[in-house]
Amino acid sequence: LTTERNLTMYNFALLGAAGYIAPRHMKAIKDTGNNLVAAMDPHDAVGIMDSYFPGARFFTEFERLDRHAEKLRRRHDDEQRIHCVSIASPNYLHDAHIRFALRVGANAICEKPLVLNPWNVDPLQELERESGRKINTILQLRHHPAIIVFKEKMQGMPRDKKVDIDLTYITSRGRWYLVSWKGDITKSGGVATNIGIHFFDMLQWVFGSVRENTVHVSEATKAGGYLELERARIRWFLSIDRTDLPQEVLEANKTTYRCITADNEEVEFSDGFTDLHTVSYQKILAGEGFGLVDVKPSIEIAHDIRNATPIGLKGDYHPALKTSKSEG
């Protein structure tokens, strides 16, 4: 945002204003002292906006938002135009919505996954250069205090040592999930992309580049595999199926279970997620955000998982796969 550093407040537009994650973007915009001037979603259940920006213009059609943003840009009034577009729309629309942001002279702040396919990243780099604007993505785990401590600890270990990691993330979703765009692999990228990409990003950020990527199970509601990085061997399991939750979690009437172990020692990071979007915005607005180069490795990992042929329960697979009920 170097070209607008003289401004005291930035104007934001938000795409996907009725979505699950949208309130965190609204809160982050408000917490950083900026203003939401326009929002768009085909669904109009956006009463949450009253808690943050009741004066924002709202559109249910993208074309009308596009027209509005263009009108503001052509006024040549730097204080009135849209400076940033926050993108919390369905995954398959991110690429197009990033391009919209740059076209109207705005920077883009995009939810994960930035795009679904790695070959979509390079054209966006060209558009960045042409527009003079910046594309940032939300990689909130990189800002989690416990993960930062974990990374520092891992960096202190001998470079030739490989750490054995087990990643388990189960977040219950109802039947609606598979009916929505999230259940369409061409739109969401599947469960490994939709709920797993920020974990894959965090792990490659800590442990380096990919050496091996094997998928044992890949279904609509769960996936598991083995990922070997430069300094880690990772067994991973991701699920939206409530029946995969450990018994003690079910008995506590909880719906989510996150667990990472490193050499059988648990990395505790259950808390501290609430304000990570605000931290992300603070960093982005200070010119310290995560750009296209940062995000591309995790997009490649998720893409390769999505397109792999599962080998079944062979080799070094995650123990949860043994007890998980297959959809078949």
Secondary structure, DSSP 8 states (H G I E B T S, - for coil): -GGGTT-SS-EEEEE-TTSSSHHHHHHHHHHTT-EEEEEE-SS---GGGGGT-TTSEEESSHHHHHHHHHHHHHTT-TTTS--EEEE-S-GGGHHHHHHHHHHTT-EEEE-S-S-SSGGGHHHHHHHHHHHT--EEE--GGGG-HHHHHHHHHHHTS-TT--EEEEEEEEE---THHHHSGGG-HHHH--HHHHTTHHHHHHHHHHH-SEEEEEEEEE-SSEEEEEEEETTEEEEEEEE--GGGS-HHHHHTT--EEEEEEETTEEE--SS--TTHHHHHHHHHHTT--B-HHHHHHHHHHHHHHHTS----S-SS--THHHHS----
